[in-house]
């Protein structure tokens, strides 16, 4: 006897062949060669025999459905709308008597997940062997490849793909502003002076496909383009012009880079000369030249002052020669200056003041040993 509960069903087999289904209750199964398999309608079971016989039983098919998962595919099992399990290739049977079971069959030959599934489902532990995840940050874009074939540019965010025979790869491209530092670039000026220039250039990628797919090592090629433009311009300048035109150099290089930007898939935003380094011996020469120039300027200023002073004396002499009163005022000024340095002066009448002072001075000179 077999006792079947309300949530169970019985499958009767005779000598291994499916015969019929029996429902809840007590059933006598004493016939030789007859066996009953009791199944829980809350669970699924894998069909291993009698598939065509199951399909032929109309009564059984009212409560049971068959699921056939082909090779290269998987089936997502949902019970009352919630993911329960993932099934690989094979044939499965499930009951719709107690729980509403639904399945979504997916072919792994196409990596794209279509229709899109909720990320919470794709992140389920049961799908870790079937789903691969790529994370693209806010400042990045991704180049998507299937078996090495470019598929397109994908935006920032989390992207999910099926694991299968097709190899999926994503190349990340940084869309932020980047910088090229050219340090110690030796360039010969038009007057044959070798200088070292430190130059900086800032840019950002605008076309990831062109920058990464159509140009090999785009960063190296940007560096070479900057190097050639800088050499082209500096090679036409003398050292003096180079030191005076740092801003013009930056502007010229930036304009030339912008004309080439579309070919690289980038946008140039800034370029500038950080510093210009002269050879060691040339620094000493420049310092000597600078000192000589300063001395020459000082001598020139001194000569100009002497000429101006001489001209002033000449003009004063002419005025005194033409004006006796002015001449007498100068005499008095001279006496005043002498008086500041002499303790006492004795004067006698009869001669002029200037003559007496002249005699005193001569007498002092004679008395000196």
C-alpha positions in Angstrom: 0.0 0.0 0.0 1.2 3.5 -0.8 0.0 6.6 1.1 0.2 9.9 -0.8 -0.2 13.2 1.0 -2.0 16.3 -0.4 1.1 17.9 -1.7 2.4 14.7 -3.2 1.7 12.8 -6.4 2.5 9.2 -7.3 3.9 7.9 -10.6 3.1 4.2 -11.2 5.6 2.2 -13.2 5.2 -1.4 -14.3 8.4 -3.3 -15.2 10.1 0.1 -15.5 7.5 1.7 -17.8 5.4 4.6 -16.8 1.7 3.6 -16.5 -0.3 6.4 -14.8 -0.4 9.1 -12.1 -2.2 8.6 -8.8 -3.3 11.4 -6.5 -3.4 11.9 -2.7 -4.8 9.0 -0.6 -4.1 5.3 0.1 -3.4 3.0 -2.8 -2.8 -0.7 -3.1 0.2 -1.6 -5.1 0.5 -5.3 -4.6 0.7 -6.3 -8.3 3.9 -8.0 -9.3 6.3 -5.7 -11.1 4.5 -2.6 -10.1 6.2 0.2 -8.2 5.1 3.7 -7.2 7.4 6.8 -7.1 6.1 9.4 -4.7 7.0 13.0 -5.6 6.8 16.3 -3.7 5.0 18.9 -5.7 7.1 21.6 -4.1 10.2 20.1 -5.7 11.5 19.5 -9.2 12.9 16.2 -10.4 15.1 15.2 -13.3 13.5 12.9 -16.0 15.7 9.9 -16.7 13.3 7.6 -18.4 9.9 7.4 -20.1 9.9 11.0 -21.5 7.5 10.2 -24.3 5.1 8.3 -21.9 4.9 11.4 -19.6 4.0 13.6 -22.5 1.2 11.2 -23.6 -0.5 11.4 -20.2 -2.9 14.3 -20.5 -4.0 14.1 -16.9 -0.4 14.3 -15.7 0.5 17.2 -18.0 -2.4 19.2 -16.4 -0.3 19.4 -13.2 3.2 18.9 -14.5 5.3 20.6 -17.2 8.5 19.5 -18.9 11.5 21.7 -19.4 14.1 20.8 -22.0 17.4 22.8 -21.7 19.5 22.4 -24.9 23.2 22.2 -25.0 25.0 25.5 -24.7 22.1 26.9 -22.7 21.0 27.4 -19.1 17.6 27.8 -17.5 16.8 30.2 -14.6 14.3 28.7 -12.3 11.8 31.1 -10.6 9.3 30.0 -8.0 6.5 32.5 -7.5 8.7 35.1 -9.2 11.9 34.5 -7.1 15.1 32.9 -8.4 15.6 29.4 -7.0 18.2 27.7 -9.0 20.1 27.5 -12.3 19.9 24.4 -14.5 22.3 23.3 -17.2 21.5 21.2 -20.3 19.0 18.4 -19.7 15.3 17.6 -19.3 13.4 18.5 -16.1 9.9 18.1 -14.9 8.2 20.4 -12.4 4.7 20.7 -10.8 2.5 23.7 -11.0 0.1 22.4 -8.4 1.4 24.1 -5.2 3.9 26.6 -6.5 4.0 28.7 -9.7 7.2 27.7 -11.4 8.7 29.7 -14.3 11.8 29.2 -16.3 13.9 31.5 -18.5 16.1 29.7 -20.9 19.3 31.5 -22.0 21.7 30.7 -24.8 25.3 31.1 -23.8 26.4 31.4 -27.4 25.5 35.1 -27.2 27.3 37.0 -24.4 24.8 39.8 -24.2 22.1 39.3 -21.5 18.9 39.9 -23.3 16.3 40.7 -22.1 18.2 42.5 -19.3 17.9 41.0 -15.8 17.9 42.8 -12.5 21.5 43.1 -11.1 20.4 41.5 -7.9 19.5 38.3 -9.9 22.8 38.4 -11.8 24.7 38.8 -8.6 23.1 35.6 -7.1 25.6 33.0 -5.9 24.0 30.4 -8.1 24.9 32.4 -11.2 28.6 33.0 -10.4 29.7 30.3 -12.8 27.6 31.7 -15.6 27.9 35.5 -15.3 30.9 37.8 -15.6 30.8 41.4 -14.4 32.8 44.4 -15.6 32.9 47.6 -13.5 33.5 50.9 -15.3 34.1 54.0 -13.1 32.6 57.4 -13.6 35.7 58.8 -15.2 36.2 55.9 -17.6 34.7 54.4 -20.7 35.0 50.8 -21.9 35.8 49.3 -25.3 33.9 46.0 -25.6 35.3 43.0 -27.5 33.7 39.6 -28.4 36.4 37.1 -29.4 38.7 40.1 -30.2 36.1 41.8 -32.4 35.2 45.4 -31.4 31.5 45.8 -30.4 31.3 49.4 -29.3 32.0 51.8 -26.5 30.2 51.2 -23.2 29.5 53.9 -20.5 30.3 53.9 -16.8 28.5 51.5 -14.5 28.3 47.7 -14.0 28.0 45.5 -17.1 27.1 41.8 -17.0 27.7 39.2 -19.7 27.1 35.4 -20.0 30.1 33.1 -19.7 30.2 30.9 -22.7 32.1 29.9 -25.8 32.6 33.6 -26.7 35.4 35.4 -25.0 34.4 38.8 -23.6 36.9 41.5 -22.9 36.6 45.2 -21.9 39.5 47.7 -22.3 39.2 50.6 -19.9 40.0 54.2 -21.1 40.6 57.0 -18.7 38.6 60.1 -19.9 40.2 62.5 -17.3 42.7 65.2 -18.2 46.1 63.8 -18.6 49.6 65.2 -18.9 52.8 64.7 -20.9 56.0 65.8 -19.2 58.9 66.3 -21.5 62.0 66.7 -19.4 65.6 67.5 -20.4 64.8 67.7 -24.1 68.1 68.8 -25.8 67.6 71.1 -28.8 70.1 73.0 -30.9 69.2 76.7 -31.5 69.9 78.5 -34.8 73.2 79.9 -33.3 74.4 76.4 -32.4 73.7 76.5 -28.7 72.5 73.3 -27.1 69.8 73.9 -24.5 67.7 71.6 -22.5 63.9 72.4 -22.4 61.4 71.1 -19.9 57.9 71.2 -21.5 54.5 70.2 -20.3 51.3 69.5 -22.3 47.8 68.6 -21.0 45.1 66.8 -22.9 42.0 64.5 -22.6 40.7 61.7 -24.8 37.5 62.5 -26.7 37.4 59.5 -29.0 38.4 56.3 -27.2 37.9 54.1 -30.3 40.4 56.2 -32.4 42.9 56.7 -29.6 43.1 53.0 -28.5 42.1 51.0 -31.6 43.5 53.0 -34.5 46.7 54.2 -32.9 49.3 52.0 -31.3 50.6 53.4 -28.0 48.9 56.7 -28.5 50.8 58.2 -25.5 54.2 57.5 -27.1 53.0 59.0 -30.4 51.7 62.1 -28.7 55.1 62.5 -27.0 56.9 62.2 -30.4 54.5 64.7 -32.0 55.2 67.2 -29.2 58.9 66.6 -29.5 59.0 67.2 -33.3 56.9 70.4 -33.0 59.1 71.8 -30.3 62.3 71.0 -32.2 60.8 72.6 -35.4 60.2 75.9 -33.6 63.2 76.2 -31.3 65.5 75.3 -34.2 64.6 78.6 -35.9 65.4 80.8 -32.9 68.7 82.2 -31.5 69.4 81.8 -27.8 68.4 85.4 -27.0 65.1 85.0 -28.9 64.4 81.7 -27.2 64.9 83.3 -23.7 62.6 86.2 -24.7 59.8 84.2 -26.4 58.9 81.5 -23.9 55.2 82.4 -24.1 55.2 82.5 -27.9 56.8 79.0 -27.9 53.9 77.7 -25.8 51.3 79.3 -28.0 52.9 78.0 -31.2 53.2 74.4 -29.9 49.6 74.4 -28.6 48.2 75.6 -31.9 50.1 73.0 -33.8 49.0 70.2 -31.4 45.4 71.3 -31.8 45.6 70.9 -35.6 46.7 67.3 -35.0 44.2 66.5 -32.2 41.4 64.9 -34.3 43.9 62.4 -35.7 44.7 61.2 -32.2 41.2 61.3 -30.8 42.2 63.7 -28.1 41.7 67.4 -27.2 44.8 69.5 -26.1 44.0 72.0 -23.4 47.3 73.5 -22.3 51.0 73.6 -23.2 53.9 75.5 -21.7 57.6 75.8 -21.1 58.5 74.9 -17.5 62.2 76.0 -17.8 65.2 76.3 -20.1 68.5 74.9 -18.9 71.7 76.2 -20.4 75.0 74.3 -20.5 77.2 74.7 -17.4 80.1 76.6 -19.2 77.6 78.7 -21.0 76.2 79.8 -17.7 79.6 81.2 -16.6 79.9 83.0 -19.9 76.5 84.5 -19.6 77.3 85.7 -16.1 80.5 87.3 -17.3 78.6 89.0 -20.1 76.0 90.2 -17.7 78.7 91.6 -15.3 80.5 93.4 -18.2 77.2 94.9 -19.4 76.5 96.2 -15.9 80.0 97.7 -15.6 79.6 99.4 -19.0 76.3 100.8 -18.0 77.8 102.1 -14.7 80.7 103.7 -16.6 78.4 105.3 -19.1 76.3 106.8 -16.3 79.5 108.1 -14.6 80.6 109.8 -17.9 77.3 111.3 -18.4 77.3 112.8 -14.9 80.8 114.2 -15.4 79.8 115.8 -18.6 76.8 117.3 -17.0 78.9 118.6 -14.1 81.5 120.2 -16.5 78.8 121.9 -18.5 77.3 123.3 -15.3 80.7 124.7 -14.2 81.2 126.2 -17.7 77.9 127.9 -17.5 78.6 129.2 -14.0 82.0 130.7 -15.2 80.3 132.4 -18.1 77.7 134.0 -15.8 80.3 135.2 -13.3 82.5 136.7 -16.1 79.5 138.6 -17.5 78.2 139.7 -14.0 80.7 141.2 -11.4 78.1 141.1 -8.7 77.7 137.3 -9.1 81.4 137.0 -9.0 81.6 138.9 -5.6 78.8 136.6 -4.3 80.9 133.6 -5.1 83.9 135.3 -3.3 81.7 135.6 -0.2 80.6 132.0 -0.5 84.2 131.0 -0.7 85.0 133.0 2.4 82.1 131.4 4.3 83.4 128.0 3.5 87.0 128.9 4.6 85.7 130.4 7.8 84.1 127.0 8.8 87.6 125.5 8.8 89.8 128.3 10.2 89.8 129.2 13.9 90.6 133.0 13.6 91.3 135.4 10.7 93.1 138.8 11.1 92.4 141.3 8.3 94.0 144.8 7.7 92.6 147.6 5.6 94.1 148.7 2.4 93.7 145.8 0.2 90.7 143.7 -1.0 89.3 140.9 1.1 90.1 138.3 -1.5 93.7 139.5 -1.8 94.2 139.3 1.9 92.8 135.8 2.1 95.0 134.8 -0.8 98.0 136.1 1.1 97.1 134.2 4.2 96.8 131.0 2.4 100.2 131.5 0.7 101.8 132.4 4.1 100.5 129.1 5.6 101.9 127.1 2.8 105.4 128.8 3.2 105.4 128.1 7.0 104.9 124.4 6.5 108.1 122.4 6.9 
